[in-house]
Amino acid sequence: MKLIKSLVIAAAISGLAVTGLLANDDLIKKGEKIFMNKNLGNCLACHAANGKNIDGPGSMGPKLQYLSAWPEEALYEKIYNPYTTNPISQMPAFGKNGWLSDSEIKAVVAYLKTIN
């Protein structure tokens, strides 16, 4: 009986982990679309990204690299309002200006976390 209970608990935990990974994968894909979409984030206009195939100039802003090590909150804030940490930033405040919603910014953050 204990073995069956342990197997049921292990299966439930494994199912949650897989569901979480699939949801995260969907969020990453959504973030990549926003990053690449010239009518939404248009991030590719200014940023190249380490290890990513970007079809855009990507030469005005800094090359994005090692973002997997950044805290999600810091990346979110950079997108929401970059002027809080860099008052002379040329990057638009996508969240503060209402260009991207909270969920869209979170999706972009999930995508940025895949950049090494």
CORZI-V369145 format. One record per pair of residues at least 12 apart in sequence whose C-alpha atoms are under 6 Angstrom apart, sorted by the first residue. I is the first residue (numbers start at 1). GAP is how many residues later the second one is. D is the distance in whole Angstrom. If there is no record, write none. Layout:
I,GAP,D / I,GAP,D
This chain:
27,80,5 / 28,79,6 / 28,82,5 / 28,83,4 / 30,77,6 / 31,76,4 / 31,77,4 / 31,80,5 / 32,79,6 / 44,12,5 / 44,14,5 / 45,12,6 / 45,13,5 / 46,12,4 / 46,13,5 / 46,14,5 / 46,15,5 / 47,14,5 / 47,16,5 / 48,15,5 / 49,14,6 / 49,15,5 / 50,15,5 / 65,50,6 / 65,51,5 / 66,50,4 / 67,46,5 / 67,48,5 / 67,49,6 / 68,45,4 / 68,46,6 / 68,47,6 / 68,48,6 / 79,15,6 / 80,13,5 / 80,14,5 / 80,15,4 / 80,16,6 / 81,12,4 / 81,15,6
